[in-house]
Amino acid sequence: MLNTSYLLTTNRLPQMLQAIQNAGVPPRFTHEFVKTLGFKSTNDRAYVGLLKGIGFLDDSGVPTESYRAYRNRVEAKKVLGAALRRTYDEVFLANENAQDLTVEALKGIIAARTGKGDSVVKKMASTFKALTAQADLKDSQVLPNAPQTVETNRDSSSKEAPKSFSPARELSEFHYNIQIHLPVTKDISVYNAIFKSLRDHLV
């Protein structure tokens, strides 16, 4: 996935990120909320799209867990770094240290993957550089697309013990159907002898 959002100008990006940390979490991050943060230029509307692009907002503008986690100043740079590695993964796939590349070098990577014009590609590259300057990309880790279950502090004794083999239980699951063809006779002693033999051998 490659984030294609960009800012028309990046000089106030650090102030916007700081404003996110200082303000409360809005129900939705809208253009009107951007104005309440002190960003009233029409160019500042691009922040909504950018925050969606890096996964800080969902498609409807609702702040995500990454947005909330970023408000923790201690972990903020790592949170942003993880978000960038996730949403610019194609750029980092081309160069693991993409944050150290020049804008011109980044333009080549982005243009090859988006097909955008030179003007847009330059803004995307400049936005990427501005974002990475505010992030910790060394210690950040990309979260998997799919959640994984991790067991911690689980006592091995709590695991279900393997079931022991029980011949009686296992054999009880088999059923035998025995058919007996009796001879035609009026002598009852013949039948008695047959059933006695069955009883002696099967019980």
trRosetta pair geometry for C-beta under 8 A, 3 or more apart (Angstrom, degrees):
i j d omega theta_ij theta_ji phi_ij phi_ji
1 86 7.5 3 66 155 122 64
1 87 6.2 -61 111 -138 112 46
1 89 5.9 63 51 30 70 111
1 90 7.1 -154 74 -20 24 101
2 87 7.7 85 -151 162 22 58
2 88 6.4 47 -136 -131 64 49
2 89 7.4 -115 -76 50 60 65
2 90 4.4 -46 -69 33 107 128
2 91 6.7 110 -125 -29 101 87
2 110 7.5 157 -179 -131 137 75
2 113 5.5 114 -33 131 168 134
2 114 6.7 -125 107 -68 141 98
3 53 4.1 100 -160 171 112 102
3 54 6.1 19 -113 -74 163 57
3 87 4.1 38 -42 155 120 107
3 88 5.6 -56 24 -69 103 74
4 53 7.0 -136 51 -131 43 127
4 114 5.9 133 -111 -123 115 134
4 116 7.3 153 -152 -50 114 140
4 124 6.5 -43 -153 -113 53 134
5 46 7.5 154 179 -178 97 89
5 49 4.6 -177 -138 138 124 94
5 50 4.8 180 132 -97 128 49
5 52 6.8 132 -58 69 157 84
5 53 3.2 -133 17 -45 129 151
5 54 7.7 -100 56 -26 128 74
5 124 7.9 130 87 -116 26 88
5 127 7.4 -124 111 138 66 162
6 46 7.1 -38 99 -179 46 133
6 50 7.1 69 -116 -91 4 99
6 120 7.0 158 29 -168 151 70
6 123 4.3 101 151 128 145 100
6 124 4.5 -95 -76 -85 130 56
6 126 7.5 75 -160 61 113 85
6 127 4.3 -157 -139 -15 74 149
7 10 5.1 120 80 -80 134 70
7 13 6.6 -139 -12 -73 169 109
7 43 7.5 69 -174 166 80 97
7 46 5.0 143 -118 108 57 135
7 47 7.2 30 -101 -76 106 61
7 50 6.0 1 -57 -66 88 144
7 123 7.0 -152 71 -179 44 100
7 126 7.7 -102 65 101 89 100
7 127 4.9 141 21 -103 85 109
7 130 7.3 -52 40 56 133 152
8 43 4.5 -104 56 -147 129 109
8 46 5.9 158 -7 -14 86 155
8 123 6.7 -27 -113 -140 37 134
9 12 7.2 52 110 14 99 90
9 43 5.9 24 22 160 102 149
10 13 4.9 -15 -169 -20 73 124
10 126 5.7 -157 -11 142 137 99
10 127 5.9 -175 -84 -102 123 54
10 129 7.8 98 121 75 174 86
10 130 3.7 -134 -179 -67 140 162
12 15 4.8 -48 -169 41 77 118
12 16 6.1 83 131 -27 85 96
12 39 6.9 150 131 -113 144 110
12 44 7.6 -39 83 -102 140 100
13 16 5.6 -54 -147 34 35 112
13 17 6.4 33 158 -17 68 104
13 127 8.0 148 -83 -142 146 68
13 130 4.9 103 30 155 160 126
13 131 7.1 -103 176 -76 149 58
13 134 6.9 -133 128 -25 110 144
14 17 5.8 -56 -148 37 33 110
14 18 6.3 32 154 -18 66 107
14 134 6.1 -179 -100 -92 78 125
15 18 5.6 -55 -147 39 32 112
15 19 6.2 38 152 -25 65 105
15 38 8.0 -83 152 86 122 121
16 19 5.5 -51 -148 33 32 114
16 20 6.7 39 151 -24 63 99
16 37 7.2 70 -131 133 68 143
16 39 6.4 25 -95 -60 99 149
16 44 7.9 173 -89 -148 126 98
16 47 5.6 -146 -154 -125 152 139
17 20 5.7 -46 -154 26 35 115
17 21 7.0 31 149 -14 61 103
17 70 7.7 -98 -159 165 90 128
17 76 7.8 117 168 174 111 129
17 80 7.6 7 -140 -88 135 146
17 134 5.8 136 11 177 172 155
18 21 5.7 -56 -156 36 38 111
18 22 6.3 30 151 -16 70 109
19 22 5.7 -59 -142 40 34 108
19 23 5.9 20 165 -11 71 113
19 37 4.4 84 167 -167 144 118
19 38 6.9 -147 -109 36 143 104
19 39 7.6 -149 28 -24 170 112
20 23 6.5 -60 -134 42 22 99
20 37 8.0 3 -62 -126 53 147
20 56 7.9 -31 -149 -178 154 146
20 67 7.2 -110 -174 -162 126 86
20 70 6.4 1 121 108 129 122
20 71 6.7 -120 136 -86 82 81
21 70 7.0 -106 -79 130 85 81
21 71 5.1 154 -126 -136 60 60
21 73 6.1 75 -159 -77 141 87
21 76 6.6 -21 -89 -100 129 145
23 26 7.7 -5 137 -36 121 92
23 36 7.9 108 -127 112 146 105
23 37 6.2 -76 -40 -102 150 98
25 63 5.2 -113 -162 51 103 160
25 67 7.0 116 -129 124 108 113
25 68 6.1 1 -95 -97 147 86
25 71 7.3 -88 -64 -42 100 153
26 29 5.6 130 62 -79 121 57
26 30 7.6 -109 128 10 149 79
26 33 5.0 -63 -41 -121 172 149
26 63 6.9 122 58 -23 65 119
27 62 7.1 -44 162 -119 53 84
28 33 7.4 -172 101 -19 62 140
28 60 6.8 -75 -124 134 117 84
28 61 4.3 55 -169 107 94 111
28 62 5.6 -51 -102 -81 71 58
29 33 5.5 -112 -148 73 48 146
29 34 7.6 72 175 -54 81 81
29 48 6.2 173 121 -121 95 83
29 51 6.3 -52 109 91 154 153
29 56 8.0 4 16 120 164 99
29 57 5.2 -106 45 -97 127 134
29 61 5.0 -147 56 -177 66 88
29 62 7.6 152 7 -108 82 10
29 63 6.0 94 -31 -62 114 84
29 67 7.7 -143 -37 -138 142 155
30 33 4.9 105 50 5 68 98
30 34 7.2 -115 105 -6 44 86
30 48 6.9 15 -148 -106 25 136
30 61 5.8 50 -73 175 65 155
31 34 5.3 -45 -153 28 38 118
31 35 6.9 42 148 -21 63 98
31 45 5.1 -2 -119 -122 111 94
31 48 6.2 -61 -68 -33 67 142
32 35 5.6 -49 -158 30 37 114
32 36 6.8 38 146 -20 65 100
33 36 5.5 -49 -151 32 41 113
33 37 6.8 41 150 -20 66 102
34 37 5.8 -58 -158 33 34 112
34 39 4.9 -66 168 75 88 111
34 44 5.4 164 159 136 129 109
34 45 6.6 164 63 -101 163 45
34 47 5.7 144 -118 59 128 126
34 48 6.6 -89 -48 -49 132 95
35 38 7.8 94 179 -37 35 9
35 39 6.7 -106 -94 71 32 58
35 40 5.1 63 -132 -99 84 75
35 44 7.9 127 -76 96 57 136
39 44 3.7 175 157 -159 107 152
39 47 6.7 41 117 -4 161 148
40 44 6.8 57 32 31 11 146
41 44 4.7 110 63 -13 80 101
42 45 6.1 -24 -175 -4 50 114
43 46 6.3 -30 175 5 56 113
44 47 5.7 -13 179 -7 66 114
45 48 6.2 -32 180 14 59 110
45 49 7.9 48 135 -3 70 100
46 49 5.5 -55 -161 42 55 111
46 50 6.0 57 143 -25 78 105
47 50 5.4 -55 -143 38 35 114
47 51 6.1 34 160 -19 69 105
48 51 6.2 -58 -149 36 26 106
48 52 6.7 26 151 -16 61 106
48 57 7.1 -41 -165 43 64 165
48 61 6.5 -21 -160 -115 109 105
49 52 5.6 -55 -151 37 33 112
49 53 6.2 38 151 -26 66 107
50 53 5.4 -55 -150 33 33 116
50 54 6.6 12 160 -4 67 105
50 127 6.9 -138 -121 -166 122 134
51 54 6.3 -58 -141 44 31 96
51 56 4.2 -73 -169 69 87 116
51 57 4.6 63 121 -2 102 111
51 67 7.3 51 -175 -96 115 113
52 55 7.8 43 -180 -70 30 21
52 56 7.4 -85 -66 57 23 71
52 57 4.6 -55 -81 75 65 102
52 58 7.3 2 -129 127 87 10
52 59 6.7 79 -150 -104 124 38
52 61 7.3 -55 -74 -90 111 53
53 87 6.3 118 151 174 68 143
54 66 7.8 -139 127 125 84 146
54 80 7.7 4 165 -148 142 73
54 83 4.8 61 168 149 96 119
54 84 6.5 -20 -139 -80 112 60
54 87 5.1 -156 -127 39 49 160
54 131 7.1 -173 -87 -145 146 147
55 64 6.1 -64 162 51 71 158
55 66 5.3 54 118 32 98 157
55 83 5.2 -154 56 -146 112 101
55 86 6.5 -8 -8 92 153 129
55 87 5.7 -157 -16 -57 105 127
56 63 6.8 -32 160 -140 74 72
56 64 6.0 -160 -169 36 25 102
56 66 5.4 -107 -101 98 56 106
56 67 4.2 100 -170 -78 81 90
56 70 6.7 -18 -121 -2 115 147
56 83 6.8 24 -54 -145 82 157
57 61 5.3 -15 -178 -141 131 35
57 62 6.5 138 -159 63 76 32
57 63 6.0 -48 -101 -95 70 41
57 64 6.4 -166 -101 -12 15 92
57 67 6.5 62 -65 -60 58 139
58 61 7.2 -50 67 21 65 17
58 62 4.9 -5 35 55 109 89
58 64 5.8 120 -45 -67 81 100
63 67 3.8 -118 -164 87 95 153
63 68 6.3 109 141 -47 119 80
64 67 5.1 113 51 2 61 99
64 68 7.4 -123 105 2 40 88
65 68 5.6 -54 -149 40 38 111
65 69 6.0 39 152 -21 69 107
66 69 5.6 -54 -142 39 30 111
66 70 6.3 39 154 -30 63 103
66 79 6.1 155 -159 177 75 105
66 82 7.8 -144 -127 88 113 106
66 83 5.3 105 -169 -85 143 120
67 70 5.8 -53 -154 25 28 114
67 71 7.5 34 148 -27 57 97
68 71 6.0 -47 -167 15 38 114
69 72 6.0 -43 -174 18 50 111
69 75 6.5 -65 170 103 91 126
69 79 4.7 177 116 -121 108 143
70 76 5.1 66 -164 -134 62 80
70 79 4.7 -153 -85 101 67 141
70 80 6.2 75 -119 -57 113 85
71 76 7.4 122 -22 -93 3 104
72 75 4.6 19 100 39 117 100
72 76 6.2 -171 83 -54 56 74
72 79 7.4 111 55 -25 97 142
73 76 5.3 -23 -135 -15 32 125
75 78 5.2 -65 -168 49 69 111
75 79 5.5 73 134 -31 91 104
76 79 5.7 -59 -147 35 29 112
76 80 6.3 23 159 -14 66 107
77 80 5.9 -54 -147 39 31 109
77 81 6.2 37 152 -23 64 107
77 134 7.0 -141 -116 151 83 57
77 135 5.5 147 -165 -150 70 36
77 136 3.7 77 132 -14 108 100
78 81 5.4 -51 -146 36 32 116
78 82 6.4 34 155 -20 65 102
78 135 7.9 119 -86 -168 14 77
78 136 4.9 -31 -75 66 58 121
78 139 5.6 -51 -112 93 110 103
78 140 5.0 172 -159 -87 65 81
79 82 6.0 -53 -151 34 29 109
79 83 6.5 29 150 -18 62 107
79 140 7.8 -156 -44 -119 8 111
80 83 5.5 -55 -149 37 34 114
80 84 6.3 33 154 -19 67 105
80 131 7.1 -153 173 -179 115 88
80 134 6.2 -48 126 110 164 92
80 135 4.0 -130 107 -104 106 100
80 136 7.5 100 62 23 90 65
80 140 7.9 -90 79 -95 48 146
81 84 5.8 -57 -148 36 30 108
81 85 6.4 27 156 -16 65 106
81 135 4.0 148 -71 169 70 108
81 136 4.6 -80 -35 75 143 53
81 137 4.5 -168 -144 -84 112 48
81 138 7.8 -61 -155 23 157 42
81 139 7.2 86 81 66 159 63
81 140 3.0 -158 110 -39 114 151
82 85 5.9 -55 -146 37 31 109
82 86 6.3 29 155 -18 64 110
82 140 4.2 -150 -57 -171 66 108
82 141 5.9 -1 -109 64 107 43
82 142 6.1 163 -156 -95 75 38
82 143 6.4 58 173 -19 122 88
83 86 5.8 -61 -151 38 29 111
83 87 6.1 0 163 3 67 115
83 135 7.9 -129 51 -119 89 138
84 87 6.3 -67 -132 50 28 92
84 88 5.4 -13 179 21 70 117
84 128 7.8 120 -154 -149 116 76
84 131 5.8 158 -98 132 128 122
84 132 6.2 146 178 -86 165 76
84 135 5.6 -117 3 -23 140 179
84 137 6.9 -63 77 -96 127 104
84 140 7.7 55 48 111 91 165
85 88 6.9 -61 -112 59 17 82
85 89 6.5 56 164 -89 54 72
85 92 5.8 8 -136 -17 72 166
85 137 6.7 137 -58 -141 107 90
85 140 5.9 168 -4 113 132 121
85 141 7.7 -102 70 173 153 14
85 142 4.6 -117 114 -73 116 99
86 89 6.2 -15 -160 -51 22 105
86 142 5.0 147 -75 -142 78 94
86 143 6.5 -8 -84 39 137 79
88 91 4.3 -27 168 32 98 121
88 92 6.1 97 111 -17 86 95
88 98 7.3 -142 136 86 124 152
88 128 6.3 113 -116 -129 153 114
89 92 5.7 -60 -146 45 36 105
89 93 6.0 45 152 -30 69 104
89 142 7.1 69 -97 -123 110 152
90 93 5.3 -46 -143 30 33 117
90 94 6.7 35 154 -19 61 100
90 109 7.9 161 127 165 86 103
90 113 5.4 132 139 -145 143 161
91 94 5.9 -55 -158 33 32 110
91 95 7.2 -39 163 44 64 83
91 98 4.8 102 146 -155 97 169
91 106 7.1 16 -148 -144 123 91
91 109 5.6 93 -128 132 75 137
91 110 6.9 0 -93 -74 108 80
91 113 7.9 -125 -68 27 67 155
91 128 6.8 -147 -154 -147 174 151
92 95 6.9 -85 -141 75 33 50
92 96 6.1 46 -175 -125 80 38
92 98 5.3 -111 -91 3 55 127
94 98 6.8 73 72 -86 90 119
94 109 4.7 163 90 -135 164 121
95 98 4.5 123 81 -76 99 75
95 101 6.1 80 92 -48 158 131
95 105 7.9 17 -10 147 164 120
95 109 7.0 -94 5 -85 109 149
97 100 4.6 -5 150 20 105 118
97 101 7.5 135 111 -33 73 82
98 101 5.4 -37 -160 7 50 120
98 106 6.8 93 -175 -104 96 96
98 109 7.2 -90 -131 56 119 173
98 128 7.6 -52 137 157 115 132
98 132 7.7 -150 99 -84 83 160
99 129 7.5 130 -151 -123 61 55
99 132 3.8 -163 -126 172 108 148
99 133 7.9 166 -167 -57 108 50
99 135 7.8 -128 -110 68 145 106
99 137 5.5 173 -16 12 151 160
101 105 4.0 -118 -177 88 112 128
101 106 5.1 138 104 -54 123 84
101 109 7.7 60 112 -4 169 134
102 105 4.7 97 53 7 78 100
102 106 7.0 -142 95 -3 42 88
103 106 5.6 -58 -148 40 32 112
103 107 6.3 44 151 -32 65 101
103 122 6.8 48 165 -150 117 73
103 125 4.7 114 -156 128 74 123
103 126 5.8 17 -124 -75 127 69
103 129 6.1 -59 -82 -30 85 147
104 107 5.6 -45 -151 22 31 117
104 108 7.3 33 152 -19 59 97
104 125 8.0 115 -47 153 15 162
105 108 6.0 -51 -163 27 36 111
105 109 7.1 31 146 -13 65 104
106 109 5.6 -56 -153 37 41 110
106 110 6.0 31 155 -14 74 110
106 125 3.8 139 102 -139 119 109
106 128 6.1 -168 -170 71 148 138
106 129 6.9 -143 -5 -51 164 99
107 110 6.0 -60 -141 43 28 105
107 111 5.8 29 161 -22 67 112
107 118 7.4 31 -168 -145 129 70
107 121 5.0 88 -147 138 83 113
107 122 5.9 1 -101 -86 122 59
107 125 4.9 -58 -66 -41 68 154
108 111 6.0 -52 -137 36 24 110
108 112 6.4 25 161 -20 59 108
109 112 6.2 -63 -156 33 25 110
109 113 6.7 0 157 -1 61 115
110 113 6.1 -76 -152 46 31 100
110 114 5.7 -8 168 8 73 121
110 116 7.3 -32 140 41 99 116
110 121 5.1 157 99 -150 117 92
110 124 5.3 167 -173 101 158 130
110 125 5.8 -140 5 -66 145 89
110 128 7.7 -162 -67 -16 134 147
111 114 6.5 -73 -127 51 23 89
111 115 7.3 82 -175 -85 57 17
111 116 6.6 -110 -117 57 62 73
111 118 7.6 4 -99 -96 130 55
111 121 4.7 11 -73 -123 88 155
114 121 6.9 171 64 -96 128 93
114 124 7.5 81 9 23 165 175
116 120 4.2 -98 166 88 125 124
116 121 5.0 158 88 -58 107 84
116 124 7.1 97 65 -8 156 141
117 120 5.2 84 60 17 78 102
117 121 6.7 -147 95 -8 34 95
118 121 5.7 -59 -141 40 28 112
118 122 6.2 32 160 -24 65 106
119 122 6.0 -55 -153 30 25 111
119 123 6.9 21 152 -14 60 105
120 123 5.8 -57 -153 37 35 109
120 124 6.3 36 150 -20 68 106
121 124 5.6 -53 -147 36 33 113
121 125 6.3 33 154 -19 66 106
122 125 5.8 -54 -147 37 30 110
122 126 6.3 29 154 -18 65 107
123 126 5.7 -53 -143 39 31 111
123 127 6.2 35 155 -22 64 106
124 127 5.7 -54 -147 35 29 112
124 128 6.4 33 152 -21 63 105
125 128 5.6 -51 -149 33 32 114
125 129 6.5 32 153 -18 64 105
126 129 5.7 -53 -149 36 32 112
126 130 6.3 32 152 -19 65 106
127 130 5.7 -55 -148 37 32 111
127 131 6.3 31 154 -19 66 107
128 131 5.9 -57 -148 36 29 110
128 132 6.3 22 158 -15 65 109
129 132 6.0 -58 -143 39 28 106
129 133 6.5 36 155 -28 62 105
130 133 5.8 -52 -153 26 30 116
130 134 7.3 15 153 -8 60 106
131 134 6.2 -71 -162 40 35 102
131 135 6.3 19 150 -16 71 121
132 135 5.4 -68 -139 42 39 111
132 137 6.3 -4 -150 -39 95 134
135 140 7.1 -12 167 -35 107 149
136 139 5.5 -12 142 41 118 95
136 140 5.8 143 99 -38 76 99
137 140 5.6 -53 -131 28 35 119
144 147 7.1 154 81 -90 103 21
144 148 6.2 54 48 -20 147 107
151 154 4.8 -31 171 -8 112 138
154 158 6.3 -109 -178 55 84 126
154 159 7.7 77 147 -55 116 89
155 158 4.7 93 74 -10 90 103
156 159 5.8 -33 -169 5 52 115
165 170 6.8 -5 -167 -34 83 134
166 169 3.8 55 89 14 117 111
166 170 6.3 161 83 -14 61 85
167 170 5.8 -60 -141 42 29 107
167 171 5.7 21 165 -14 68 113
168 171 6.2 -60 -142 41 23 104
168 172 6.2 30 157 -31 60 108
169 172 5.9 -56 -153 26 27 115
169 173 7.6 31 150 -27 57 98
170 173 6.2 -56 -172 17 37 111
171 174 5.9 -53 -166 26 53 108
178 202 7.9 -77 -19 -110 169 152
180 194 7.3 125 -176 160 135 128
180 198 7.4 -41 -88 -82 145 144
182 191 6.6 20 -149 -107 131 91
182 194 6.8 169 -117 74 91 172
183 190 6.6 -71 63 152 113 143
185 190 5.0 34 78 37 149 154
185 191 7.8 -167 69 -38 107 86
187 190 4.8 82 92 -11 100 105
188 191 5.6 -53 -162 36 52 110
188 192 6.2 52 144 -22 76 104
189 192 5.4 -51 -146 37 38 116
189 193 6.3 43 154 -24 67 103
190 193 5.9 -56 -153 33 29 111
190 194 6.7 28 151 -19 63 105
191 194 5.7 -54 -150 33 34 111
191 195 6.4 23 158 -11 68 107
192 195 6.2 -60 -146 42 29 103
192 196 6.1 31 156 -22 65 111
193 196 5.7 -55 -145 36 28 113
193 197 6.4 30 155 -22 62 106
194 197 5.9 -59 -155 33 29 110
194 198 6.6 28 150 -18 64 105
195 198 5.5 -49 -148 34 37 114
195 199 6.3 39 153 -20 66 105
196 199 5.7 -55 -149 37 31 113
196 200 6.3 30 154 -20 65 108
197 200 5.8 -56 -147 36 30 111
197 201 6.3 8 162 -3 65 114
198 201 6.4 -75 -147 46 25 96
198 202 5.6 -12 174 9 68 122
199 202 6.8 -66 -119 48 18 90
199 203 5.5 4 -171 -11 61 124
200 203 7.3 -31 -98 32 9 99
